[in-house]
Amino acid sequence: MTENLPPLPTASGSFGDKPVLTFPDTPASQDLAVQVLSRGEGEIVEAGDDIEVDYYGQVWGGRMFDNSYDRGSSITFPIGTGAVIGGWDEGLVGQQVGSRVLLSIPPHLGYGERGMPQAGIGGTDTLVFVVDIRGTTR
């Protein structure tokens, strides 16, 4: 995570709303970028917690590839343990429950050179997520 980040996409809506992303006319950074869109007041997410989130994922400047809002159900998974892509482990640990966080994740912290072809993600694609942190359990 760096200061002086290049322009990031903007996200519509507030916590719990399916966002719409608007991308700047600049290339994505090759560094992880984390922007807290709205800070919650809940517990701090720690490595090893099970975290419950809603999320929206889109390729930088491209199409949406997955989101939990359309399904109407959040997901729960271990965080900070390598169970999910590195950008989620690095970007969500230390956030507060109730926060809406924007993550811009370069390929090396996403799906790597292989990408995820079944989701339409190439090996050089930067991934952008809006994540609403609903809860955490230890």
MIKE-48367 format. One record per residue: x, z, y negated of N, C-alpha, C in turn; residue number from 0. Coordinates in Angstrom, 1 decimal, m for minus. Each point is the difference from the previous one (the first is absolute). Example, Ala and Ser with C-alpha at 12.3 -4.5 7.8 and 13.67 -1.06 7.14 Angstrom:
PT     n.X     n.Z     n.Y    ca.X    ca.Z    ca.Y     c.X     c.Z     c.Y  seq
PT    13.2     7.8     5.7    m0.9     0.0    m1.2     0.9     0.0    m1.2    0
PT    m0.4    m0.7    m1.1     0.9     0.0    m1.1    m0.8     0.8    m1.1    1
//
This chain:
PT     n.X     n.Z     n.Y    ca.X    ca.Z    ca.Y     c.X     c.Z     c.Y  seq
PT     0.8     0.0     1.2    m0.8     0.0    m1.2     0.9     0.0    m1.2    0
PT    m0.3    m0.9    m0.9     0.8    m0.1    m1.2    m0.8     0.2    m1.3    1
PT     0.7     0.4    m1.0    m0.6     0.0    m1.3     0.2    m1.5    m0.6    2
PT    m0.5    m0.3    m1.1     0.1    m1.3    m0.6    m0.5    m1.1     1.0    3
PT    m1.1     0.3     0.6    m0.6    m0.9     1.0    m0.4    m1.3    m0.7    4
PT     0.1    m1.1     0.7    m0.6    m1.3    m0.5    m1.5     0.2    m0.1    5
PT    m0.6    m0.9    m0.7    m1.5     0.1     0.0    m0.6     0.0     1.4    6
PT    m1.0     0.9     0.1    m0.8     0.2     1.2    m1.4    m0.6    m0.1    7
PT    m0.6    m0.3     1.1    m1.4    m0.4    m0.1    m0.9     1.2    m0.6    8
PT    m1.1    m0.4    m0.6    m1.0     1.0    m0.4    m1.1     0.0     1.0    9
PT    m0.6     1.2     0.2    m1.1     0.2     0.9    m1.2     0.4    m0.7   10
PT    m1.2    m0.6     0.3    m1.2     0.4    m0.6    m0.6     1.2     0.8   11
PT    m1.0     0.6    m0.6    m0.7     1.1     0.7     0.7     1.3    m0.1   12
PT    m0.7     1.0     0.6     0.6     1.3     0.1    m0.1     0.5     1.4   13
PT     0.5     1.2     0.3     0.1     0.6     1.3    m1.3    m0.3     0.8   14
PT     0.2    m0.5     1.2    m1.2    m0.3     0.8    m0.6    m1.3    m0.1   15
PT     0.4    m0.8    m1.1    m0.6    m1.3    m0.2     1.0    m1.1     0.6   16
PT    m0.6    m1.0     0.6     0.9    m1.1     0.4     0.6    m0.7    m1.2   17
PT     1.3     0.0    m0.1     0.7    m0.6    m1.2     0.0    m1.5     0.0   18
PT     0.2    m0.6    m1.1     0.4    m1.4    m0.2     1.4     0.0    m0.7   19
PT     1.0    m0.7     0.6     1.3     0.0    m0.6     0.2    m1.2    m0.9   20
PT     0.6     0.2    m1.1     0.4    m1.1    m0.9     1.5     0.0    m0.1   21
PT     0.7    m1.1     0.3     1.4    m0.1     0.1     0.6    m0.5    m1.2   22
PT     1.2     0.5    m0.4     0.7    m0.5    m1.2     0.7    m1.4     0.4   23
PT     0.4    m0.7    m1.0     0.6    m1.3     0.3     1.5     0.1     0.2   24
PT     0.4     1.0     0.7     1.4     0.3     0.3     0.2     0.2     1.5   25
PT     1.2    m0.2     0.5     0.2     0.2     1.4     0.0     1.5     0.3   26
PT    m0.3     0.3     1.3     0.0     1.4     0.4     1.4     0.5     0.0   27
PT     0.2     1.3    m0.2     1.2     0.7     0.1     0.4     0.1     1.5   28
PT     1.3     0.1     0.2     0.5     0.2     1.4     0.2     1.5     0.3   29
PT    m0.5     0.8    m0.9     0.1     1.4     0.2    m1.4     0.6     0.2   30
PT    m0.2     1.1     0.6    m1.3     0.6     0.2    m0.4     0.5    m1.4   31
PT    m1.2    m0.3    m0.4    m0.6     0.5    m1.2    m1.2     0.8     0.3   32
PT    m0.1     1.2    m0.6    m1.1     0.9     0.2    m0.6     0.4    m1.3   33
PT    m1.3    m0.3    m0.2    m0.6     0.4    m1.3    m1.3     0.8     0.4   34
PT    m0.1     1.2    m0.6    m1.2     0.8     0.2    m1.0    m0.4    m1.0   35
PT    m1.1    m0.6     0.5    m1.0    m0.5    m0.9    m0.9     1.1    m0.5   36
PT    m0.3     1.0     0.9    m0.7     1.2    m0.4     0.5     1.1     0.9   37
PT     0.3     1.1    m0.6     0.6     1.2     0.7    m1.1     0.9     0.5   38
PT     0.0     0.3     1.3    m0.9     1.0     0.5     0.4     1.4    m0.2   39
PT    m0.8     0.9     0.4     0.3     1.4    m0.2     0.2     0.8     1.3   40
PT     0.1    m0.8     1.1     0.0     0.6     1.4     1.5     0.4     0.4   41
PT     0.1     0.3     1.3     1.3     0.3     0.5     1.0    m1.1    m0.1   42
PT     1.3     0.4     0.0     1.0    m1.0     0.0     0.2    m0.5     1.5   43
PT     0.1    m1.4     0.1     0.2    m0.6     1.3     1.5     0.2     0.4   44
PT     0.2     0.6     1.2     1.3     0.2     0.5     0.3    m0.8     1.3   45
PT     1.3    m0.3     0.2     0.4    m0.8     1.2    m0.5     0.8     1.2   46
PT    m0.6    m0.7     0.9    m0.5     0.6     1.3    m1.5     0.3    m0.1   47
PT    m0.6     0.0    m1.2    m1.4     0.2    m0.1    m0.8    m1.2     0.6   48
PT    m1.2     0.3     0.4    m0.9    m1.1     0.2    m0.8    m0.3    m1.3   49
PT     0.0    m1.2    m0.4    m0.5    m0.3    m1.3    m1.2    m0.9     0.2   50
PT    m1.1     0.2    m0.8    m1.2    m0.8     0.1    m0.1    m0.8    m1.3   51
PT    m0.1    m1.3     0.1     0.0    m0.9    m1.1    m1.1    m1.1     0.1   52
PT    m0.4    m0.5    m1.2    m0.6    m1.3    m0.1     1.1    m0.9    m0.6   53
PT     0.0    m1.3     0.3     1.1    m0.8    m0.5    m0.5    m1.5    m0.1   54
PT     0.7    m0.7    m0.9    m0.2    m1.4    m0.3     1.4    m0.6     0.0   55
PT     0.2    m1.0     0.9     1.3    m0.7     0.0    m0.1    m1.5    m0.3   56
PT     0.9    m0.4    m0.8     0.1    m1.4    m0.4     1.4    m0.5    m0.1   57
PT     0.3    m1.2     0.3     1.3    m0.6    m0.2     0.2    m0.3    m1.5   58
PT     1.2     0.3    m0.5     0.3    m0.2    m1.4    m0.5    m1.4    m0.4   59
PT    m0.9    m0.1    m1.0    m0.5    m1.3    m0.5    m0.8    m0.8     1.0   60
PT    m0.2     0.6     1.2    m0.7    m0.8     1.0    m1.4     0.7     0.4   61
PT    m0.3    m0.1     1.3    m1.3     0.4     0.4     0.0     1.4     0.6   62
PT    m1.2     0.7     0.0    m0.2     1.3     0.6     0.1    m0.2     1.5   63
PT     0.8     0.9     0.7     0.1    m0.2     1.4    m0.7     1.2     0.8   64
PT    m0.3     1.1    m0.6    m0.7     1.1     0.7    m0.4     1.0    m1.1   65
PT    m1.2     0.6     0.3    m0.4     1.2    m0.8    m1.0     0.8     0.8   66
PT    m0.1     1.3    m0.3    m0.9     0.9     0.7    m1.3     0.1    m0.7   67
PT    m0.1    m0.5    m1.3    m1.3     0.2    m0.7    m1.1    m0.9     0.6   68
PT     0.4    m1.2     0.4    m1.1    m0.9     0.6    m0.5     0.6     1.3   69
PT     0.9     0.7     0.7    m0.4     0.6     1.3    m0.9     1.3    m0.2   70
PT     0.2     0.6    m1.2    m0.8     1.2    m0.3     0.6     1.2     0.8   71
PT     1.2    m0.1     0.4     0.6     1.2     0.6     1.5     0.1    m0.3   72
PT     0.4     1.2    m0.3     1.4     0.3    m0.3     0.8     0.0     1.3   73
PT     1.4     0.0    m0.1     0.8     0.1     1.2     0.9     1.3    m0.2   74
PT     0.4     0.5     1.2     0.9     1.2     0.0     1.2    m0.4     0.9   75
PT     1.2     0.4    m0.5     1.2    m0.2     0.7     1.1     0.9    m0.4   76
PT     1.0     0.2     0.8     1.2     0.9    m0.4     0.8    m0.7    m1.1   77
PT     0.4     0.7    m1.0     0.8    m0.5    m1.1     1.4     0.6     0.0   78
PT     1.0    m0.8    m0.4     1.3     0.4    m0.1     0.7     0.2     1.3   79
PT    m0.5    m0.7     1.0     0.5     0.2     1.4     0.4    m1.4     0.6   80
PT    m0.2    m1.1    m0.7     0.3    m1.3     0.5    m1.1    m0.6     0.8   81
PT    m1.2     0.6    m0.1    m1.2    m0.5     0.7    m0.6    m1.2    m0.8   82
PT     0.3    m0.1    m1.2    m0.5    m1.1    m0.9     1.2    m0.7    m0.7   83
PT    m0.3    m1.1    m0.7     1.1    m0.7    m0.7     0.7     1.0    m1.0   84
PT     1.3    m0.3    m0.2     0.9     0.9    m0.8    m0.5     0.2    m1.4   85
PT    m0.6    m1.0    m0.6    m0.5     0.2    m1.4    m1.1     1.0    m0.1   86
PT    m0.8     0.1     1.1    m1.0     1.1     0.0     0.6     1.3     0.2   87
PT     1.0     0.1     0.9     0.6     1.3     0.3     0.7     0.5    m1.3   88
PT     0.7    m0.9    m0.7     0.8     0.4    m1.2    m0.9     0.2    m1.2   89
PT    m1.1    m0.8    m0.1    m0.8     0.0    m1.2    m1.1     1.0     0.0   90
PT    m0.4     0.5     1.1    m1.2     0.9     0.1     0.4     1.5     0.2   91
PT     1.1     0.2     0.6     0.5     1.4     0.1     0.3     0.5    m1.4   92
PT    m0.5     1.2    m0.3     0.2     0.6    m1.3    m1.2    m0.3    m1.0   93
PT    m0.9    m0.8     0.4    m1.2    m0.2    m0.8    m1.0     1.1     0.2   94
PT    m1.0     0.1    m0.9    m1.0     1.0     0.1    m1.3    m0.6     0.6   95
PT    m0.7     0.8     0.9    m1.3    m0.4     0.5    m0.9    m0.2    m1.2   96
PT    m0.8    m1.1     0.0    m0.9    m0.4    m1.1     0.6    m1.0    m0.9   97
PT     1.3    m0.4     0.3     0.6    m1.0    m0.9    m0.3    m1.4     0.5   98
PT     0.0    m0.9    m1.0     0.0    m1.4     0.3     1.4    m0.6    m0.4   99
PT     0.7    m0.6     1.0     1.4    m0.4    m0.2     0.1    m1.5     0.3  100
PT     0.7    m0.7    m0.9     0.4    m1.4     0.2     1.4    m0.1     0.6  101
PT     0.1    m0.7     1.1     1.4    m0.2     0.6     0.3    m1.5     0.0  102
PT     1.2    m0.3    m0.5     0.5    m1.4     0.1     1.2     0.1     1.0  103
PT    m0.2    m0.6     1.2     0.9     0.3     1.1     0.8    m1.3     0.3  104
PT     1.3     0.0    m0.2     0.8    m1.2     0.4     0.0    m0.2     1.5  105
PT     0.4    m1.2     0.4    m0.1    m0.3     1.5     0.8     1.0     0.9  106
PT     1.2     0.4    m0.5     0.8     0.9     0.8    m0.7     1.4     0.2  107
PT    m0.9     0.4    m0.8    m0.8     1.2     0.2    m1.4    m0.3     0.5  108
PT    m0.3    m1.2     0.3    m1.3    m0.4     0.5     0.2    m0.4     1.5  109
PT    m0.3    m1.3     0.2     0.0    m0.5     1.4     1.3    m0.8     0.3  110
PT     1.0     0.0    m0.9     1.3    m0.6     0.2    m0.1    m1.5     0.2  111
PT     1.1    m0.5     0.5     0.2    m1.5     0.1    m1.1    m0.6     0.9  112
PT    m0.5     0.7     0.9    m1.0    m0.6     0.9    m1.4    m0.1    m0.7  113
PT    m0.2     0.8    m1.0    m1.3     0.0    m0.6    m1.1     0.5     1.0  114
PT    m1.2    m0.3    m0.3    m1.1     0.2     1.0    m0.9    m1.2    m0.1  115
PT     0.4    m1.0     0.8    m0.7    m1.3    m0.1    m1.5     0.1     0.2  116
PT    m0.4     0.9     0.9    m1.5     0.1     0.3    m0.8     0.5    m1.2  117
PT     0.7     0.6    m0.9    m0.6     0.4    m1.3     0.3    m0.9    m1.1  118
PT     0.7    m1.1     0.2     0.4    m0.9    m1.0     1.1     0.5    m0.9  119
PT     0.8     0.9     0.5     1.1     0.6    m0.8     1.3    m0.6     0.5  120
PT     0.7    m0.7    m0.9     1.3    m0.6     0.3     1.2     0.9    m0.2  121
PT     1.1    m0.4     0.5     1.2     0.9     0.0     0.6     0.3    m1.3  122
PT    m0.4    m0.8    m1.0     0.5     0.2    m1.4    m1.0     0.5    m0.9  123
PT    m1.2     0.4     0.5    m1.1     0.4    m0.8     0.1     1.5    m0.5  124
PT    m0.2     0.2    m1.3    m0.1     1.4    m0.5    m1.5     0.4     0.1  125
PT    m0.2     1.2     0.5    m1.4     0.5     0.2    m0.3     0.9    m1.1  126
PT    m1.3    m0.1    m0.4    m0.5     0.9    m1.1    m1.2     0.8     0.6  127
PT     0.1     1.3     0.0    m1.1     0.8     0.5    m0.6     0.9    m1.2  128
PT    m1.3     0.2     0.0    m0.6     1.1    m0.7    m0.4     1.0     1.1  129
PT     0.4     1.2    m0.1    m0.3     1.0     1.0    m0.7     1.2    m0.7  130
PT    m1.2     0.4     0.5    m0.7     1.2    m0.4     0.3     1.0     1.0  131
PT     0.7     1.1    m0.4     0.3     1.1     1.0    m1.1     1.0     0.1  132
PT    m0.7    m0.1     1.1    m1.2     0.8     0.2     0.2     1.4     0.5  133
PT     1.1     0.2     0.8     0.2     1.3     0.6     1.4     0.0     0.7  134
PT     0.4     1.2     0.4     1.2     0.2     0.8    m0.2     1.2     0.8  135
PT     0.6     0.0     1.2     0.0     1.2     0.9     1.4     0.1     0.6  136
PT     0.3     1.3     0.2     1.4     0.3     0.5    m0.1     0.4     1.5  137
//
